[in-house]
Structure formats: structure tokens, C-alpha cells
Amino acid sequence: MQADVARLRHRYARQVTMRLVASDERLRDAFAAVPRERFVGPGPWRLVTPFGSEMTPDADLRHVYSDIAIECHPVRGRDDGEPSLHALGIAALGLGAGQAVAHAGCGTGYYSAVMAELVGGAGRVDAHEDDRVLAERARSALAPWPQASVTEMPSASLPAYDAVYCEAAGTGPDEAWLAAVKDGGRIVFPLTDAFGRGALVCLSRRGDVFAVAPLARVTVTPPALPGGAGVDARLAEASAAGRLMSVRALYRGAPSVSDPAVVRGDGWWLSSRPLDL
């Protein structure tokens, strides 16, 4: 039985990392090393797909080791997300051994554990989850990874991080998390309208500006809380037209007339003009 589970995990790890542009052996090994069943609880499980949800007929671990989201909080409508999409986002962070990473909206901590494998014992994963029930589950499930800790709310003064991974969608960048990213560091989050439609984006800090690499179109649940009617309307229009995938930079201030702004927010804008590095 032990060997069968190991084979399941390695096959699953190969499956969820197939979307990556370049092979990432370290990330594949991290997914193979983390027991997903530890974070989703005992079966049967409710699987969440784009076409609806369904309960598995039994507690066979083959259901857990598939590229499908699993419900972790039915009352709040929370699930652990599509593993291959998370693999895409975590790979974009480029995590190395000994680095410090923040995980905002960690749920039960499954992807926190994957990142803990990547940064190793000399690294640090600060996981945050504002739902008390999920935070407690994450704290218990992450016990084998002493480099990972869970808090219900991030402190008012955030430390500097090499990378930030945000699971919660936003209609714009979170200024507190942007400020916490070290120069040269990266932040990944779903940029969506109030209906949850948008793109998973990776922002790389270059001084006071950020280079932007859209990773994939997404529809997320729960959707982002609108940051303002004007911003949300522009995001919805840009998302529907596919223009979010053309974004290359995040700037602060007011855009110039000549700048090809894709979305304008309050004191920031997303541009299709690449940074002059």
C-alpha cells in the first residue's frame, strides 16, 4: 500500500507540473513529497470542477491525487484550487533554498507545505488565513514543516519577503503586500473583476515599479471584492477582451496620455508597455 501511494504521488506530481513552460524538477519533487490527504481531511471528498461539484463514491486516494480542486470549507465556498494552476503560480516565484515567502489566504496550508519543501529548513513560510477554522486546520497540518507558521491576520508591519503568493483574488494590487516584496522579488496573485474573471499574474519588483507576466486566464471562487466601480468596470472590459494577457508593467501615479494603459486604478495603472530595464 505504501508503494502504491508513493506511485500515486509521483504520477500526480508529473501531471500537475505539465503546464509549466520549462521543466521544474524541484517543484515536481515538492508536490510528490507533500501528502495532499493530510490537508483535505478523510474521504469521501467533494471535488470541484468548472462544471460543478460532486462527491467521490469512496475514500480511495486516487481521487485526491488528481488535478482537481477539493472542497475544504463548504460554508464559505472554499476549495484548495486546481493544483496545476497553483504549480504554475508557485513556479513563477522562482523559490530557492533559504528564502522567505508569505502565503496570503493559505486555506488548509497545502500549497504552504509545497513552498516549505522548496525553501527548505533554512527558509521560512509565513502563511496567513483569516478564516479561524481553516487557520487551525492549516496549523495542525503544517506541523511536520517547522519552517512554516500560520497566523489569522498578517501584522500591521510586514517583514520583507523574497516572494509573496496570494490565493485571494483582487481587483488591483494590494499595497501592503507590494511593499513587503524585496527589490528583485516576486508576487503572484489572481487579478480579477468582481465576478472572479481575470488572469493569474506574476509581478517582479524593479525598484518602485513592477514588471508583469500574465501566467494564465482564470475564473476564481470566491470572486474579488470590487476596489471601486470604475476599476472593476475597466477590469471586466479588459478581461472580456483578453487584454489582461497583454499587460507587461505596473506603474504608480497617473498614466500619461501616450501610455497604453490597460486598466487604471486609484494611483496605479497596468500598461502593455514593457519596463525599460
VOKOL-46660 format. One record per atom (N, C-alpha, C): residue in one letter; atom name; x, y, z. Coordinates in steps of 0.1 Angstrom, whole numbers. Layout:
BEGIN
 res atom    c1    c2    c3
   a   CA     X     Y     Z
...
END
This chain:
BEGIN
 res atom    c1    c2    c3
   m    N     8   -12     0
   m   CA     0     0     0
   m    C     9    13     0
   q    N    20    12     8
   q   CA    29    24     9
   q    C    35    27    -5
   a    N    39    17   -12
   a   CA    45    19   -25
   a    C    34    24   -35
   d    N    22    19   -34
   d   CA    11    24   -43
   d    C     9    39   -41
   v    N     9    44   -28
   v   CA     7    58   -25
   v    C    18    66   -31
   a    N    30    61   -29
   a   CA    42    68   -35
   a    C    41    69   -50
   r    N    37    59   -57
   r   CA    35    59   -71
   r    C    24    69   -75
   l    N    13    69   -67
   l   CA     2    79   -70
   l    C     8    93   -69
   r    N    15    96   -59
   r   CA    21   110   -57
   r    C    30   114   -68
   h    N    39   105   -72
   h   CA    48   109   -83
   h    C    41   111   -96
   r    N    31   102   -99
   r   CA    23   104  -111
   r    C    16   117  -111
   y    N    10   120   -99
   y   CA     2   133   -98
   y    C    12   145   -99
   a    N    24   144   -93
   a   CA    33   155   -94
   a    C    37   158  -108
   r    N    39   147  -116
   r   CA    42   149  -130
   r    C    30   156  -138
   q    N    18   151  -134
   q   CA     6   156  -141
   q    C     4   171  -138
   v    N     6   176  -126
   v   CA     3   190  -122
   v    C    14   199  -126
   t    N    25   194  -130
   t   CA    36   203  -134
   t    C    38   203  -150
   m    N    29   196  -157
   m   CA    30   195  -171
   m    C    27   209  -178
   r    N    20   218  -171
   r   CA    16   231  -177
   r    C    28   240  -178
   l    N    39   237  -170
   l   CA    50   246  -170
   l    C    57   247  -183
   v    N    62   260  -186
   v   CA    69   262  -199
   v    C    82   254  -199
   a    N    89   254  -187
   a   CA   102   247  -185
   a    C   100   237  -174
   s    N   107   226  -176
   s   CA   107   215  -166
   s    C   112   221  -153
   d    N   106   217  -142
   d   CA   110   222  -128
   d    C   110   209  -119
   e    N   122   203  -119
   e   CA   123   191  -111
   e    C   121   193   -96
   r    N   126   204   -91
   r   CA   124   207   -77
   r    C   109   209   -73
   l    N   102   215   -81
   l   CA    88   217   -78
   l    C    80   204   -80
   r    N    84   196   -89
   r   CA    78   182   -91
   r    C    81   174   -79
   d    N    93   174   -74
   d   CA    96   167   -62
   d    C    89   172   -49
   a    N    86   185   -49
   a   CA    79   191   -37
   a    C    65   186   -37
   f    N    58   186   -49
   f   CA    44   181   -50
   f    C    44   166   -46
   a    N    54   158   -50
   a   CA    54   144   -47
   a    C    57   141   -33
   a    N    63   150   -26
   a   CA    67   148   -12
   a    C    56   152    -2
   v    N    47   161    -6
   v   CA    36   165     3
   v    C    24   157     2
   p    N    19   150    13
   p   CA     7   142    13
   p    C    -6   151    12
   r    N   -12   152     1
   r   CA   -23   161     0
   r    C   -35   157     9
   e    N   -36   144    12
   e   CA   -47   139    20
   e    C   -46   145    34
   r    N   -34   149    39
   r   CA   -32   155    52
   r    C   -39   168    53
   f    N   -41   175    42
   f   CA   -47   188    41
   f    C   -62   189    37
   v    N   -67   178    31
   v   CA   -81   178    27
   v    C   -90   170    36
   g    N   -84   163    46
   g   CA   -91   155    55
   g    C   -95   142    50
   p    N  -102   133    58
   p   CA  -106   120    53
   p    C  -117   120    43
   g    N  -117   111    34
   g   CA  -127   110    23
   g    C  -140   103    29
   p    N  -150   102    20
   p   CA  -151   108     6
   p    C  -149   123     6
   w    N  -146   128    -6
   w   CA  -143   143    -8
   w    C  -152   148   -18
   r    N  -155   161   -17
   r   CA  -163   168   -27
   r    C  -153   175   -37
   l    N  -153   170   -49
   l   CA  -144   175   -60
   l    C  -151   187   -66
   v    N  -144   198   -69
   v   CA  -149   210   -75
   v    C  -143   211   -89
   t    N  -152   212   -99
   t   CA  -148   213  -113
   t    C  -155   226  -119
   p    N  -150   230  -131
   p   CA  -157   241  -137
   p    C  -172   238  -141
   f    N  -176   226  -140
   f   CA  -189   222  -144
   f    C  -198   218  -132
   g    N  -192   221  -120
   g   CA  -200   218  -108
   g    C  -192   209   -98
   s    N  -198   205   -87
   s   CA  -191   197   -77
   s    C  -198   184   -76
   e    N  -190   174   -72
   e   CA  -196   161   -70
   e    C  -188   153   -59
   m    N  -195   145   -51
   m   CA  -189   137   -40
   m    C  -183   125   -46
   t    N  -171   121   -42
   t   CA  -165   109   -46
   t    C  -172    97   -40
   p    N  -173    86   -48
   p   CA  -180    75   -43
   p    C  -174    67   -31
   d    N  -161    70   -29
   d   CA  -154    63   -18
   d    C  -142    72   -13
   a    N  -134    66    -5
   a   CA  -122    73     1
   a    C  -109    69    -5
   d    N  -110    64   -18
   d   CA   -98    60   -25
   d    C   -89    72   -27
   l    N   -76    71   -24
   l   CA   -67    82   -26
   l    C   -64    86   -40
   r    N   -69    78   -49
   r   CA   -67    82   -63
   r    C   -75    94   -66
   h    N   -86    97   -59
   h   CA   -94   109   -61
   h    C   -86   121   -56
   v    N   -78   120   -46
   v   CA   -70   131   -40
   v    C   -59   134   -50
   y    N   -53   124   -56
   y   CA   -41   127   -64
   y    C   -45   128   -79
   s    N   -54   138   -81
   s   CA   -58   142   -95
   s    C   -58   157   -96
   d    N   -58   162  -108
   d   CA   -56   177  -109
   d    C   -70   183  -108
   i    N   -76   182   -97
   i   CA   -90   187   -94
   i    C   -90   194   -80
   a    N   -97   205   -79
   a   CA   -98   211   -66
   a    C  -107   203   -57
   i    N  -104   204   -44
   i   CA  -112   197   -34
   i    C  -117   207   -24
   e    N  -130   205   -21
   e   CA  -137   215   -12
   e    C  -131   213     2
   c    N  -128   225     9
   c   CA  -122   224    22
   c    C  -130   232    32
   h    N  -140   240    27
   h   CA  -149   248    36
   h    C  -162   250    29
   p    N  -172   241    30
   p   CA  -184   242    23
   p    C  -192   255    26
   v    N  -191   259    39
   v   CA  -199   271    43
   v    C  -194   284    35
   r    N  -181   285    34
   r   CA  -175   297    28
   r    C  -173   295    13
   g    N  -176   283     8
   g   CA  -173   281    -6
   g    C  -159   280   -10
   r    N  -150   275     0
   r   CA  -136   275    -2
   r    C  -132   261    -7
   d    N  -122   260   -17
   d   CA  -116   248   -20
   d    C  -101   250   -22
   d    N   -93   240   -24
   d   CA   -79   242   -24
   d    C   -74   245   -38
   g    N   -82   247   -48
   g   CA   -78   251   -61
   g    C   -73   240   -70
   e    N   -72   243   -83
   e   CA   -67   234   -93
   e    C   -52   233   -91
   p    N   -46   221   -87
   p   CA   -32   220   -84
   p    C   -23   225   -96
   s    N   -26   222  -108
   s   CA   -17   226  -119
   s    C   -17   241  -120
   l    N   -27   248  -117
   l   CA   -27   263  -118
   l    C   -18   268  -106
   h    N   -19   262   -95
   h   CA   -11   266   -84
   h    C     4   263   -87
   a    N     6   252   -93
   a   CA    20   248   -97
   a    C    26   259  -106
   l    N    17   264  -115
   l   CA    22   275  -125
   l    C    25   287  -117
   g    N    17   291  -107
   g   CA    20   303   -99
   g    C    32   302   -90
   i    N    33   290   -84
   i   CA    45   288   -75
   i    C    58   287   -83
   a    N    57   281   -94
   a   CA    69   281  -103
   a    C    74   295  -107
   a    N    64   304  -109
   a   CA    68   317  -113
   a    C    75   325  -102
   l    N    73   321   -90
   l   CA    80   328   -79
   l    C    95   325   -79
   g    N    99   314   -85
   g   CA   113   310   -85
   g    C   120   308   -72
   l    N   113   301   -63
   l   CA   118   300   -49
   l    C   130   292   -48
   g    N   140   296   -40
   g   CA   152   289   -37
   g    C   153   286   -23
   a    N   163   277   -20
   a   CA   165   273    -6
   a    C   169   285     3
   g    N   164   285    15
   g   CA   167   296    24
   g    C   159   309    22
   q    N   150   310    13
   q   CA   143   322    11
   q    C   131   323    20
   a    N   126   335    21
   a   CA   114   338    29
   a    C   102   341    20
   v    N    91   334    22
   v   CA    79   336    14
   v    C    67   338    23
   a    N    58   347    18
   a   CA    45   348    25
   a    C    34   342    17
   h    N    25   335    23
   h   CA    13   329    16
   h    C     0   335    22
   a    N    -6   343    14
   a   CA   -18   350    18
   a    C   -30   342    14
   g    N   -39   339    23
   g   CA   -51   331    20
   g    C   -47   317    19
   c    N   -40   311    29
   c   CA   -34   298    27
   c    C   -44   286    28
   g    N   -57   289    32
   g   CA   -66   278    33
   g    C   -61   268    44
   t    N   -61   255    40
   t   CA   -56   245    50
   t    C   -41   243    49
   g    N   -34   250    41
   g   CA   -20   250    41
   g    C   -13   241    31
   y    N   -20   235    22
   y   CA   -14   225    13
   y    C    -3   232     5
   y    N    -6   243    -2
   y   CA     5   249   -10
   y    C    15   256    -2
   s    N    12   259    11
   s   CA    23   264    20
   s    C    33   253    22
   a    N    28   240    23
   a   CA    37   229    25
   a    C    46   227    13
   v    N    40   228     1
   v   CA    48   227   -11
   v    C    59   237   -12
   m    N    56   250    -8
   m   CA    66   260    -8
   m    C    76   258     3
   a    N    72   252    14
   a   CA    81   249    25
   a    C    91   239    20
   e    N    87   230    12
   e   CA    97   220     6
   e    C   107   227    -2
   l    N   103   237   -10
   l   CA   111   244   -19
   l    C   122   253   -12
   v    N   118   260    -1
   v   CA   127   269     6
   v    C   135   261    17
   g    N   131   249    20
   g   CA   139   240    29
   g    C   139   245    44
   g    N   146   238    52
   g   CA   147   241    66
   g    C   153   254    69
   a    N   161   260    61
   a   CA   168   273    63
   a    C   159   284    58
   g    N   148   281    52
   g   CA   139   291    47
   g    C   127   294    56
   r    N   117   301    52
   r   CA   106   305    60
   r    C    93   307    52
   v    N    82   301    56
   v   CA    69   303    50
   v    C    60   309    61
   d    N    56   322    59
   d   CA    46   328    68
   d    C    33   327    61
   a    N    24   318    66
   a   CA    11   316    60
   a    C     1   324    67
   h    N    -9   330    60
   h   CA   -19   338    66
   h    C   -33   333    61
   e    N   -42   332    71
   e   CA   -56   328    67
   e    C   -65   334    77
   d    N   -75   342    72
   d   CA   -84   350    81
   d    C   -96   342    86
   d    N   -98   330    80
   d   CA  -108   321    85
   d    C  -103   313    96
   r    N  -108   314   108
   r   CA  -103   308   120
   r    C  -103   292   119
   v    N  -113   287   113
   v   CA  -114   272   112
   v    C  -103   267   103
   l    N  -101   273    91
   l   CA   -91   269    82
   l    C   -77   272    88
   a    N   -75   283    95
   a   CA   -62   286   101
   a    C   -58   275   110
   e    N   -68   270   119
   e   CA   -65   259   128
   e    C   -61   247   121
   r    N   -68   243   110
   r   CA   -65   231   103
   r    C   -52   232    96
   a    N   -48   244    91
   a   CA   -35   246    85
   a    C   -24   245    95
   r    N   -26   250   107
   r   CA   -16   250   117
   r    C   -13   235   121
   s    N   -23   227   122
   s   CA   -22   213   126
   s    C   -15   205   114
   a    N   -20   208   102
   a   CA   -15   200    90
   a    C     0   203    87
   l    N     4   216    90
   l   CA    18   220    87
   l    C    28   217    98
   a    N    24   209   108
   a   CA    33   206   119
   a    C    46   200   115
   p    N    46   191   105
   p   CA    59   185   100
   p    C    68   195    94
   w    N    64   207    91
   w   CA    73   217    84
   w    C    75   228    94
   p    N    85   227   103
   p   CA    87   238   113
   p    C    91   251   107
   q    N    95   252    94
   q   CA    98   265    88
   q    C    85   272    83
   a    N    74   266    85
   a   CA    61   272    81
   a    C    53   275    94
   s    N    47   287    94
   s   CA    39   291   106
   s    C    26   297   100
   v    N    15   297   108
   v   CA     2   302   104
   v    C    -3   313   113
   t    N    -8   324   108
   t   CA   -14   334   116
   t    C   -28   337   109
   e    N   -37   342   117
   e   CA   -50   345   112
   e    C   -50   359   104
   m    N   -41   368   109
   m   CA   -40   381   102
   m    C   -26   385   101
   p    N   -21   390    90
   p   CA    -7   395    90
   p    C    -6   407    99
   s    N     6   409   104
   s   CA     9   420   113
   s    C     8   433   105
   a    N     6   444   112
   a   CA     4   457   106
   a    C    17   461    99
   s    N    29   457   104
   s   CA    41   460    98
   s    C    47   447    93
   l    N    46   445    79
   l   CA    51   432    73
   l    C    66   432    72
   p    N    73   421    74
   p   CA    87   420    71
   p    C    89   419    56
   a    N   102   420    52
   a   CA   105   419    38
   a    C   105   404    33
   y    N   100   402    22
   y   CA    99   388    17
   y    C   106   387     3
   d    N   112   375     0
   d   CA   117   373   -13
   d    C   105   370   -23
   a    N    94   366   -18
   a   CA    83   363   -26
   a    C    70   363   -18
   v    N    59   366   -25
   v   CA    46   366   -19
   v    C    36   359   -28
   y    N    29   349   -22
   y   CA    19   341   -30
   y    C     5   344   -25
   c    N    -3   350   -32
   c   CA   -17   354   -28
   c    C   -27   345   -35
   e    N   -35   338   -27
   e   CA   -45   330   -33
   e    C   -58   338   -35
   a    N   -60   348   -27
   a   CA   -73   356   -28
   a    C   -72   365   -40
   a    N   -83   366   -47
   a   CA   -83   374   -59
   a    C   -84   389   -55
   g    N   -79   398   -64
   g   CA   -80   412   -61
   g    C   -83   420   -74
   t    N   -91   431   -73
   t   CA   -93   439   -84
   t    C   -82   449   -87
   g    N   -72   448   -79
   g   CA   -60   456   -80
   g    C   -49   451   -71
   p    N   -37   456   -72
   p   CA   -26   452   -63
   p    C   -29   456   -49
   d    N   -25   447   -39
   d   CA   -26   450   -25
   d    C   -13   458   -21
   e    N   -14   470   -17
   e   CA    -3   479   -15
   e    C     6   473    -4
   a    N     0   467     7
   a   CA     8   462    18
   a    C    17   451    13
   w    N    12   442     5
   w   CA    20   431     0
   w    C    30   435   -10
   l    N    26   445   -18
   l   CA    36   450   -28
   l    C    48   456   -20
   a    N    45   463   -10
   a   CA    56   470    -2
   a    C    65   459     5
   a    N    59   448     8
   a   CA    67   437    15
   a    C    76   430     6
   v    N    75   431    -7
   v   CA    83   423   -16
   v    C    97   430   -18
   k    N   108   423   -16
   k   CA   121   429   -17
   k    C   124   433   -32
   d    N   133   442   -34
   d   CA   137   445   -48
   d    C   142   433   -54
   g    N   137   429   -66
   g   CA   141   417   -73
   g    C   132   405   -69
   g    N   123   407   -59
   g   CA   114   397   -55
   g    C   101   397   -64
   r    N    93   387   -61
   r   CA    81   385   -70
   r    C    68   383   -61
   i    N    57   387   -67
   i   CA    44   384   -61
   i    C    35   379   -71
   v    N    27   368   -68
   v   CA    18   362   -77
   v    C     4   363   -71
   f    N    -6   367   -79
   f   CA   -20   368   -74
   f    C   -30   368   -86
   p    N   -42   364   -83
   p   CA   -52   364   -94
   p    C   -58   379   -95
   l    N   -56   385  -106
   l   CA   -62   399  -108
   l    C   -75   397  -116
   t    N   -86   399  -109
   t   CA   -99   396  -115
   t    C  -109   407  -112
   d    N  -120   407  -120
   d   CA  -131   416  -117
   d    C  -140   410  -106
   a    N  -151   416  -103
   a   CA  -160   412   -92
   a    C  -167   399   -94
   f    N  -166   394  -107
   f   CA  -172   381  -110
   f    C  -161   370  -110
   g    N  -149   373  -106
   g   CA  -138   363  -105
   g    C  -131   360  -118
   r    N  -134   368  -129
   r   CA  -128   366  -142
   r    C  -116   375  -144
   g    N  -105   369  -148
   g   CA   -93   377  -150
   g    C   -81   369  -153
   a    N   -69   372  -147
   a   CA   -57   365  -150
   a    C   -48   363  -138
   l    N   -41   352  -137
   l   CA   -31   350  -127
   l    C   -19   357  -132
   v    N   -14   366  -124
   v   CA    -2   374  -128
   v    C     9   373  -119
   c    N    21   375  -124
   c   CA    34   375  -116
   c    C    40   389  -117
   l    N    42   396  -106
   l   CA    48   409  -106
   l    C    62   408  -101
   s    N    72   413  -108
   s   CA    86   413  -104
   s    C    90   427  -100
   r    N    95   429   -88
   r   CA    98   443   -84
   r    C   112   447   -90
   r    N   111   459   -95
   r   CA   123   466  -101
   r    C   123   480   -95
   g    N   128   482   -83
   g   CA   127   495   -76
   g    C   113   498   -73
   d    N   108   509   -78
   d   CA    94   513   -74
   d    C    84   509   -84
   v    N    88   501   -95
   v   CA    78   496  -105
   v    C    79   481  -105
   f    N    70   475  -112
   f   CA    69   460  -113
   f    C    67   456  -127
   a    N    76   447  -132
   a   CA    74   440  -144
   a    C    63   430  -142
   v    N    54   429  -152
   v   CA    42   420  -150
   v    C    43   409  -161
   a    N    41   396  -157
   a   CA    40   385  -166
   a    C    27   378  -163
   p    N    17   379  -172
   p   CA     4   372  -171
   p    C     7   357  -173
   l    N     2   348  -164
   l   CA     5   334  -165
   l    C    -6   326  -171
   a    N   -19   330  -168
   a   CA   -30   322  -174
   a    C   -43   330  -171
   r    N   -52   328  -180
   r   CA   -66   333  -177
   r    C   -72   324  -166
   v    N   -80   331  -157
   v   CA   -86   323  -146
   v    C  -100   328  -143
   t    N  -108   319  -137
   t   CA  -121   323  -131
   t    C  -120   317  -117
   v    N  -121   325  -107
   v   CA  -118   321   -93
   v    C  -131   322   -85
   t    N  -132   314   -74
   t   CA  -142   315   -64
   t    C  -136   314   -50
   p    N  -139   323   -41
   p   CA  -148   334   -43
   p    C  -142   345   -51
   p    N  -151   353   -58
   p   CA  -145   364   -66
   p    C  -139   375   -57
   a    N  -132   384   -64
   a   CA  -126   395   -57
   a    C  -137   405   -52
   l    N  -134   412   -41
   l   CA  -143   423   -37
   l    C  -139   435   -46
   p    N  -149   442   -52
   p   CA  -145   453   -60
   p    C  -138   464   -53
   g    N  -127   469   -59
   g   CA  -120   480   -53
   g    C  -125   494   -56
   g    N  -135   494   -64
   g   CA  -141   506   -69
   g    C  -149   503   -82
   a    N  -160   509   -84
   a   CA  -168   506   -96
   a    C  -161   509  -108
   g    N  -154   520  -109
   g   CA  -146   523  -121
   g    C  -136   513  -125
   v    N  -128   509  -114
   v   CA  -117   499  -116
   v    C  -123   486  -121
   d    N  -134   482  -114
   d   CA  -140   469  -117
   d    C  -145   469  -131
   a    N  -152   479  -135
   a   CA  -157   480  -149
   a    C  -146   479  -159
   r    N  -135   486  -157
   r   CA  -124   485  -167
   r    C  -117   472  -167
   l    N  -116   465  -155
   l   CA  -111   452  -154
   l    C  -120   442  -161
   a    N  -133   443  -159
   a   CA  -142   434  -166
   a    C  -141   435  -181
   e    N  -140   448  -186
   e   CA  -139   450  -200
   e    C  -126   445  -206
   a    N  -115   447  -198
   a   CA  -102   442  -203
   a    C  -101   427  -203
   s    N  -107   421  -192
   s   CA  -107   407  -191
   s    C  -115   400  -203
   a    N  -127   406  -205
   a   CA  -135   400  -216
   a    C  -129   401  -230
   a    N  -121   412  -231
   a   CA  -114   414  -244
   a    C  -101   407  -245
   g    N   -97   400  -234
   g   CA   -84   393  -234
   g    C   -72   402  -233
   r    N   -74   415  -229
   r   CA   -63   424  -229
   r    C   -54   422  -216
   l    N   -59   416  -206
   l   CA   -51   414  -194
   l    C   -38   406  -197
   m    N   -39   397  -207
   m   CA   -28   389  -211
   m    C   -17   397  -218
   s    N   -20   409  -221
   s   CA   -10   418  -228
   s    C    -3   427  -218
   v    N    -7   427  -205
   v   CA    -1   436  -195
   v    C    14   432  -193
   r    N    22   442  -192
   r   CA    37   440  -191
   r    C    43   448  -179
   a    N    35   457  -173
   a   CA    41   465  -162
   a    C    30   471  -154
   l    N    34   473  -141
   l   CA    25   481  -131
   l    C    33   493  -128
   y    N    26   505  -129
   y   CA    32   518  -126
   y    C    23   524  -115
   r    N    29   533  -108
   r   CA    22   541   -98
   r    C    20   556  -103
   g    N    10   563   -98
   g   CA     7   576  -102
   g    C    -4   577  -113
   a    N    -3   587  -121
   a   CA   -13   589  -131
   a    C    -7   586  -145
   p    N   -13   578  -153
   p   CA    -7   574  -166
   p    C    -6   586  -176
   s    N     4   586  -184
   s   CA     5   597  -194
   s    C    -5   594  -205
   v    N    -8   604  -213
   v   CA   -18   602  -224
   v    C   -13   592  -234
   s    N     1   592  -236
   s   CA     6   583  -246
   s    C     8   569  -241
   d    N     7   566  -228
   d   CA     9   553  -223
   d    C    -3   543  -226
   p    N     0   531  -231
   p   CA   -11   522  -234
   p    C   -16   515  -222
   a    N   -23   523  -213
   a   CA   -29   517  -201
   a    C   -40   507  -204
   v    N   -39   496  -198
   v   CA   -49   485  -200
   v    C   -60   487  -189
   v    N   -56   490  -177
   v   CA   -65   492  -166
   v    C   -59   503  -157
   r    N   -68   513  -153
   r   CA   -64   524  -144
   r    C   -71   522  -131
   g    N   -63   523  -120
   g   CA   -68   522  -107
   g    C   -66   535  -100
   d    N   -68   535   -86
   d   CA   -65   547   -78
   d    C   -50   548   -75
   g    N   -43   556   -83
   g   CA   -29   558   -81
   g    C   -20   547   -87
   w    N   -25   539   -96
   w   CA   -17   529  -103
   w    C   -24   526  -116
   w    N   -16   520  -125
   w   CA   -21   516  -138
   w    C   -13   504  -143
   l    N   -20   496  -151
   l   CA   -13   484  -158
   l    C   -11   488  -172
   s    N     1   486  -177
   s   CA     4   490  -190
   s    C     9   478  -199
   s    N     6   479  -212
   s   CA    11   469  -221
   s    C    26   473  -226
   r    N    31   484  -221
   r   CA    45   488  -224
   r    C    54   482  -215
   p    N    64   474  -219
   p   CA    73   467  -211
   p    C    82   477  -204
   l    N    87   473  -192
   l   CA    97   482  -185
   l    C   110   484  -193
   d    N   116   495  -192
   d   CA   129   497  -198
   d    C   139   493  -188
   l    N   144   481  -189
   l   CA   153   475  -179
   l    C   167   477  -183
END
